[in-house]
Amino acid sequence: MKKDGSVVARERIEHRILWIRDQKVILDRDLAELYGVSTKALKQAVRRNAQRFPSDFMFVLTPQEFTALRSHFVTSNRDLRGGARYAPMAFTEQGVAMLSSVLKSQRAIEVNIAVMRTFVRLRRFLQDHAELAKKVDDLEKKYDSQFRVVFDAIRALMAPPARKTKRLGFHTEEG
C-alpha cells in the first residue's frame, strides 16, 4: 500500500496511458501487470464478457497501430511491452472501469480506483491548460498591440515542442 492508500503508484499508471485514436487508453498488457494477472487471463475475461466492452470501452489495435506502437518503443518482434504476437486490446477510461466487474479480486478493485483517479487528474490538467490558453486570448484582445510581443512569448512557452514521430503515449497538451 502506498502512502495515499492506493495499491499502485500514480506515476506507474500515468506512464502506461497512451494516446491512440484521439483517446487516452491503457493496453491489456499494462493493465494485466497492474492487476497482477497474466495478459492471457485478462483477455479471456474480456472475451467471456464481450457484451460489456463496446468499441468506445475497448478496441483492438489495427496492424498499422500495432506496428507504430512497436516502432515507437523500438522493440523486437517478440517483445512489445510483455511479448506480444497479436495486436493488443486498448481500454478507454470506461473500459478500465468495466474491468472491475469482470476481474473480481480485491486488487482489481483497488487498481481500478487508482486508475480512475489518475484519468480524472489528467483530465483536470488538460482542462486547466485549455482555460489558461483562453485567458491569454482574452487578455490579448483587451490590450493593444504594444503587448503583442509579451503574448507571443507566453504562447511560445505554452506551445508543445515540435514532434517528429507519430503521436503515441500520453500527452498533456490538447489535440
Helices and strands as residue ranges (DSSP letters): H 10-14, E 17-20, E 23-27, H 28-35, H 39-48, G 50-52, E 58-60, H 63-73, E 89-91, H 93-102, H 106-142, G 145-147, H 148-158
